[in-house]
Amino acid sequence: GKNDLICEAYLIFVALNDDGKLAKAIPVKPVSKSEKKFYTEALRRKQPLIKQKEKYCSNEKKL
């Protein structure tokens, strides 16, 4: 049969300690060709978000 992509989602996970504060997470290590492809694509999507966060945080300091 024919397969059609209906929906695609990107999830962001964070690690929290027992106090609910951010904790260091185990780094992702892509192994297979498809994992490496998804990982590279995720980094490309992440870059604009990092820049936006840096801009927002620098504006917060000015207030």
Helices and strands as residue ranges (DSSP letters): H 33-62
